Amino acid sequence: MLTDMMAKEELHSLLEGGIGDAFVSALLTFGGELGRDEKGYYLLVTTQDDLVALAFAQYVKDGYSYAVEVGMIQPPDKRRNKIYSVEVRGRRALELLSDLGKVKLLNGAVVSMDNGVKSRISSHKDAAEYVIAAYLSVGSISRAGKGVRVTFSFEIEDYADAFAALLLHYGIALNKSEKAGKYFLSTRSAQIISDLFALVGASKCALAMQDKIITSEVKNNIRRAELLNAANLDKAMIAAVKQYNDVKYLQSRKRLALLPPELRVVAEARLKNPDLSLEALRQSLPENISKSGLYHRFEKIAEIVRRMKEEEE
């Protein structure tokens, strides 16, 4: 079964060649903070994923010749995940944000900001990078009954709506919910989860969900066959009981011996074998008769019984 660890391992493997602008745009949207103190502007990125922090630090070094260190904070509660941070200061922080379309500058000062989800997405590749960053920032996989649930959690409703619209553009529809002031996009559909990971190029995760779909379909087909067989057995049993009761009625009225020979032989066979299916009863007869032929003989017996009961009334 697909797990959160399996998903993150494959997504990390897709980042081994480095991260692009779309990835960083998502990272800043879901884990970035632009601030200003006595030293000037600073950009702070925080994440619980150390590999994402290292990838961002390398992105800054390669693109802006600015070496940054990855800091680590251990929460007081040891059960909580460590927080990794990367801080970019001054001109390079603003230059990075400007290049990504996150801010507009005038004379070195920020005059407007855009933290929206659509920043820097102009191709399928960009969308894939953006979704990977979103999953590694605010996504998770958890058990849900016999399957799994993929969930993205957001602090801001507009971000949830914009991200849902982005995925919907690629045919991936997630359910939106709200709890305790947070907003969630989630799905338990194995097909949608498979499509989501196929979008970002995580083929192992996508195939794992396809295996589950196929396994479920096989199990459902087996179950349907079992139910159909059970229904057929029930029908066969009901028919056998009806035939037996008709023959017993004729026997009680001393009419069994008066039946035509071809009807009497099947009636007597049913008396001796009240539980046999029609096919099994056919095979027990000495004469060669088809299943439909045997059925029609019992229909004739049923018609005789019906007329007799009407006369008795």
C-alpha positions in Angstrom: 0.0 0.0 0.0 1.2 3.5 -0.8 2.5 5.4 2.2 3.6 9.0 2.8 7.2 7.9 3.2 7.1 6.1 -0.2 5.6 9.1 -1.9 8.2 11.6 -0.4 11.1 9.3 -1.3 10.1 9.2 -4.9 9.3 12.9 -5.0 12.7 13.6 -3.6 14.3 11.5 -6.3 12.7 13.7 -8.9 14.5 16.7 -7.4 18.0 15.2 -7.6 18.7 17.3 -10.7 17.9 20.5 -8.8 14.7 22.5 -8.4 13.2 25.2 -10.7 11.4 28.4 -10.4 7.9 26.8 -10.1 9.1 24.7 -7.2 10.5 27.7 -5.4 7.4 29.7 -6.1 5.3 27.0 -4.3 7.8 26.7 -1.5 7.6 30.5 -0.9 3.8 30.4 -1.0 3.4 27.7 1.5 6.4 28.2 3.7 7.9 31.6 2.9 7.9 34.8 4.9 9.1 38.2 3.7 10.0 40.6 6.5 12.0 43.7 7.4 14.0 44.5 10.4 16.8 47.0 11.3 19.1 45.2 8.8 16.7 45.5 6.0 14.5 43.0 4.1 14.8 39.2 4.7 13.2 36.2 3.1 12.7 33.2 5.5 11.7 29.8 4.2 10.8 27.1 6.8 10.0 23.5 6.2 9.9 20.1 8.0 11.7 18.5 5.1 15.5 18.8 5.3 16.1 17.8 1.7 13.8 20.6 0.5 15.7 23.1 2.7 19.0 21.9 1.2 17.6 22.1 -2.3 16.4 25.7 -1.8 19.8 26.7 -0.4 21.5 25.2 -3.5 19.0 27.1 -5.7 19.9 30.4 -4.1 23.7 29.6 -4.3 23.5 28.6 -8.0 21.2 31.4 -9.1 22.3 34.3 -7.0 25.8 33.4 -5.9 24.6 33.7 -2.3 25.7 31.0 0.1 23.2 30.3 2.9 23.1 27.9 5.7 20.3 25.6 6.6 19.3 26.1 10.2 17.5 23.6 12.4 15.0 24.1 15.3 14.1 21.3 17.6 10.6 21.9 19.1 10.3 21.6 22.8 8.0 18.6 22.2 10.4 15.9 21.0 7.5 14.1 19.3 7.1 17.0 16.8 9.2 17.2 13.6 12.3 19.4 13.4 11.9 22.7 11.5 14.5 23.6 8.9 15.0 27.2 7.8 16.9 29.1 5.1 17.2 32.8 5.3 18.1 35.1 2.4 18.8 38.8 3.1 19.0 42.1 1.5 19.2 42.7 -2.2 19.3 39.0 -3.1 16.1 38.3 -1.3 14.2 41.0 -3.2 15.9 40.0 -6.5 14.8 36.4 -6.0 11.2 37.4 -5.2 11.1 39.9 -8.1 12.4 37.2 -10.6 9.6 34.9 -9.5 7.0 37.6 -9.8 6.3 37.5 -6.1 7.0 41.2 -5.6 7.2 44.4 -7.6 10.0 46.8 -6.7 10.4 50.5 -7.0 13.7 52.1 -6.0 14.6 49.0 -4.1 11.4 48.9 -2.1 8.5 46.5 -2.3 5.4 48.2 -3.7 3.2 45.1 -4.2 3.2 41.4 -3.5 1.8 38.3 -5.2 1.8 35.1 -3.1 -0.7 33.4 -5.4 -0.6 29.9 -6.6 -0.4 30.7 -10.3 3.0 32.4 -10.1 5.6 31.0 -12.5 3.3 28.2 -14.0 3.4 28.2 -17.8 3.8 24.6 -18.7 3.1 21.0 -17.6 6.6 20.8 -16.2 6.0 23.9 -14.1 2.8 22.5 -12.8 4.5 19.2 -11.9 7.2 21.1 -10.0 4.7 23.2 -8.2 2.6 20.2 -7.1 5.7 18.4 -5.9 6.6 21.4 -3.8 3.1 21.7 -2.5 3.0 18.1 -1.5 6.3 18.2 0.3 5.2 21.4 2.0 1.6 20.8 3.0 0.7 17.4 1.6 0.5 13.9 3.2 -0.9 10.4 2.8 -2.7 8.6 5.6 -4.6 5.3 5.9 -8.4 5.5 5.2 -10.2 2.3 5.8 -8.8 -0.3 3.3 -7.2 2.5 1.2 -5.4 5.7 1.6 -6.2 9.4 1.6 -4.1 12.2 0.1 -4.6 15.5 1.9 -3.2 19.1 1.4 -3.7 21.5 4.3 -3.7 25.3 3.9 -3.8 28.2 6.3 -5.4 30.5 3.7 -8.6 29.6 1.9 -7.6 31.5 -1.3 -4.5 29.3 -1.5 -6.6 26.1 -1.2 -9.1 27.4 -3.9 -6.3 28.4 -6.3 -4.4 25.1 -5.8 -7.7 23.1 -6.4 -8.2 25.1 -9.6 -4.7 24.3 -10.8 -5.2 20.6 -10.3 -8.7 20.7 -11.8 -7.1 22.1 -15.0 -5.3 18.7 -15.3 -8.5 16.7 -14.5 -7.7 16.1 -10.8 -10.7 17.1 -8.6 -10.1 17.2 -4.8 -12.7 17.6 -2.1 -12.5 20.8 0.0 -13.3 21.0 3.7 -12.6 23.3 6.6 -11.8 22.6 10.3 -10.5 24.8 13.1 -9.7 27.6 10.7 -7.7 25.5 8.3 -8.6 24.4 4.8 -8.1 21.0 3.4 -8.1 19.4 -0.1 -8.3 15.7 -0.1 -9.3 12.5 -1.9 -9.7 8.8 -1.2 -10.2 7.9 -4.9 -7.4 5.5 -6.0 -7.8 6.7 -9.6 -7.5 10.4 -8.7 -4.4 9.7 -6.4 -2.9 7.8 -9.3 -3.6 10.7 -11.7 -2.0 13.1 -9.2 1.3 11.3 -9.0 1.3 10.6 -12.7 1.0 14.4 -13.2 4.2 15.0 -11.3 6.1 12.0 -12.9 6.0 9.8 -9.8 5.5 6.6 -11.7 6.0 4.2 -8.8 3.3 5.9 -6.8 1.0 6.1 -9.7 1.5 2.4 -10.5 1.0 1.4 -6.8 -2.4 3.0 -6.9 -3.2 1.3 -10.3 -2.3 -2.0 -8.7 -4.8 -1.3 -6.0 -7.5 -0.4 -8.6 -6.9 -3.6 -10.5 -6.9 -5.7 -7.2 -10.1 -4.0 -6.1 -11.7 -4.7 -9.5 -10.7 -8.3 -9.4 -12.1 -8.7 -5.8 -15.3 -6.9 -6.8 -15.7 -9.2 -9.8 -15.1 -12.3 -7.7 -17.6 -11.0 -5.1 -20.2 -10.2 -7.8 -19.7 -13.7 -9.2 -20.1 -15.2 -5.7 -23.3 -13.2 -5.2 -24.6 -14.2 -8.6 -23.8 -17.9 -7.9 -25.5 -17.6 -4.6 -28.6 -16.0 -6.2 -28.7 -18.7 -8.8 -28.4 -21.4 -6.2 -31.3 -19.7 -4.3 -33.4 -19.6 -7.4 -32.6 -23.3 -8.2 -33.5 -24.3 -4.6 -36.8 -22.3 -4.8 -37.6 -24.0 -8.1 -36.8 -27.5 -6.7 -39.0 -26.9 -3.7 -41.9 -25.8 -5.9 -41.5 -28.8 -8.1 -41.3 -31.2 -5.2 -44.5 -29.6 -3.6 -46.4 -29.9 -6.9 -45.5 -33.6 -7.1 -46.4 -34.2 -3.5 -49.7 -32.6 -4.1 -50.4 -35.0 -7.0 -49.3 -37.9 -4.9 -51.7 -36.8 -2.1 -54.5 -36.7 -4.6 -53.5 -40.1 -6.0 -53.0 -38.5 -9.4 -49.3 -39.3 -9.8 -49.9 -42.6 -11.5 -52.3 -41.0 -13.9 -49.7 -38.7 -15.3 -48.4 -39.3 -18.9 -45.2 -41.5 -18.7 -42.8 -38.6 -19.7 -44.2 -36.5 -16.8 -44.4 -39.3 -14.3 -40.7 -40.2 -14.7 -39.5 -36.7 -13.9 -42.1 -36.4 -11.0 -40.9 -39.6 -9.4 -37.2 -38.4 -9.9 -38.1 -35.2 -8.1 -39.7 -37.1 -5.2 -36.5 -39.1 -4.7 -34.2 -36.1 -5.1 -35.9 -33.0 -3.7 -32.7 -31.0 -3.3 -31.0 -31.5 -6.7 -30.7 -28.7 -9.2 -32.5 -29.1 -12.5 -29.2 -29.9 -14.2 -28.2 -32.5 -11.6 -31.7 -34.0 -11.8 -31.5 -34.1 -15.6 -28.2 -36.1 -15.4 -29.8 -38.6 -13.0 -32.5 -39.6 -15.5 -32.0 -42.6 -17.7 -33.4 -40.9 -20.8 -31.5 -38.2 -22.7 -33.4 -34.9 -22.1 -32.3 -31.3 -22.3 -32.4 -29.0 -19.3 -35.0 -26.9 -21.1 -37.0 -30.0 -21.9 -37.0 -31.0 -18.3 -38.0 -27.5 -17.2 -41.0 -27.6 -19.6 -42.2 -31.0 -18.2 -42.3 -29.5 -14.7 -44.1 -26.5 -16.1 -46.8 -28.9 -17.4 -47.0 -30.6 -14.0 -47.4 -27.1 -12.4 -50.2 -26.3 -14.8 -52.0 -29.6 -13.9 -51.7 -28.8 -10.2 -53.0 -25.2 -10.8 -56.1 -26.5 -12.6 -56.8 -29.1 -9.9 -56.5 -26.4 -7.1 -58.9 -24.2 -9.1 -61.5 -27.0 -9.3 -61.1 -27.7 -5.6 -62.0 -24.1 -4.8 
